[in-house]
């Protein structure tokens, strides 16, 4: 099956999106599709133009079954700086800094890391394949923390320590699973607090 993804499916108008607790998590999409088709569709999507530019990072949920493995996979695919500490506080700090477009080191996604100019884009998309395996060997609390961190990054709510005006990239996350794993993914993310996300089945 050919899976087509478009930016129009993923970019929610600013007046209809939110990452605040208790509101719909329209920054997230749950996608039921074959993993290989998903990766191919994401690769094709990267080549399509979108206003303001986009940076796409593909994360493999099969490499994120434990908390430490998740930290390593995200650090690799999102180019976390070398000082990343491998814990939830450091993970949140890096995700928060990643979505800052105007930072101390220059401009673009990740410029707040202070390692030079960032990526010229105003949209950051995390494409998580085989997402039913995310933190499968972790705790319920770990899954709650992950959802909360991504939610706060999507809303800019975890940037209280950054002073002065900042432009933030829009964060979108696609959680992909095939038909076998999708019910488990749906249940685990709901139990972790994800509510009102976009949904698509193939």
Secondary structure, DSSP 8 states (H G I E B T S, - for coil): ------HHHH---GGG---STTS--TTEEEEES-HHHHHHHHHHHHTS--TT-EEEEEEEGGG-SSHHHHHHHHHHHTT--TT--SSHHHHHHHHHHHTBSEETTEESBTGGGSSS--BS-SEEEEEEETGGGTTTTS-HHHHHHHHHHHHHHHHTTT-TTS-S---B-EEEEEEEE-HHHHHHHHHHHHHTT--S-EEEE-
